[in-house]
């Protein structure tokens, strides 16, 4: 009988076919993207060891160095002694093994007992984490380890990093003792079922479905879909209908409908019916009078602002929170009444906290009058409120800018639609319809916000060469500048101008 790891038992829980492939055809797995997730998990694990080992007496079981057999043997000795904290302690029974993130000695009535803590980099207790712990607790208790309590520790997003490497309070514990003990029979059944599948001579026949991406994206999806006959992609797929509920997708599949133009109107919301109407007719909707009226109250100078941000699961700068959107860049076009258009930007790739310099530069450049246009302005407002909270001396000026923000997205959504938008009003969908001469696809390297965040992370990495850093800087500046130039063109069109002819004098 194989000794299946906890991860393989959970793979069985997600899909028996996935478990079989993990064992017998693991080379077919696509692991792209897993390195970043693993790196975050390792970082959180290291901090957990520091937090739970204040006296620096703990022992970490290095599985890669020792190998499974030696790691399990070493763990068994330490667990029997019950003297010091153990990290990555291995436990095993016939057919299964697991490694616990944190084991803290907690003697009970003179006997050796342990507090088991599983550490996750998420910000809440997810249902599949409960399964994870149920398996781990069953293996531990069945192997003879006495547990006094079981907890799941996850990132507390309200934690504010005080600096100097002090991460006390970063992790929030949730007691799952009673629940995990009560699920021992379930866990035993999963192990038994996984063993049966593991020994099958051929992979089980299981159709693709929701289990391919829940709770984790399966790396064998390409393999499992290899023989699926894929017809021509419809010109207007169902995804062109905005906010289409998954149940409607299933219903349309039953009806044999894959083109949004064929969806009966009775299944559509007003917004979806609007999109279908103009798509079927091939017509462009533009309420020119309404758009001009929307912008009429706003004079000059007109500012066009866009932020780029980075998020750290574990905050690295004092005063920041886990996964907080930290602005490291902004682009600002300033349009004067005489048609003069100026471009300004802020970008900090030093690796130091860019927040205060960003806030100060924004205050200096935005003046004290004139509308500040943004696209999906709640994002820009949110970042400025956070900056105002962190830097009280700049708060009045930042709040004054917030009061001047005007969102172009609602105007676009209510006044304009082109069938090429495919149901989306993102600026990247609207811009090609109005200004085909401006294209994000023509940009080198960075072409969207996620890529910008990734590029920033690479730029501030100490191992990045100066040459590569300079290349990233150019890419980020070009991308962010296009975002605000696109807003200028949209503003011009909504005001009644021709977005394909520039009435501006660049400076």
Protein Blocks (a to p, Z undefined) as FASTA:
>chain_A
ZZddfklmmmmmmomklmmmmmmmmmmpccehklmmmmmmmmmmmmmmmmmmmnopaccd
dfklnommlmmmmmmmmmmnomaccehiacddehiacddfbacdddeehiacdddddddf
bfbdcfklmmmmmmmmmmmmmnopacfbdcdddddfkbccebjhiaghjaccddfklmmm
mmmmmmmmmmmmmmmmmmpmbdcdddddfklmpcbdcfklmmmmmmpccddddfbdfklp
ghiafklmmmmmmnopabfklpcfklpcfklmmmmmmmmnopacddfklmmmmmmmpccd
dddddddddddfbacbehiaehiacdfbdcdddddfkopacddddddfeopafklmmmmm
mmmmnojgdcdddehjllmmmmmmmmmmmmmmlmmmmmmmmmmpccfklmmmmmgccfkl
nopacfklmmmmmmmmbcfklpghiacfklmmmmmmmmmpmklcfklmmmmmmmmmmmmm
mmmmmmmmmmmmmnopafkbccbdcZZ
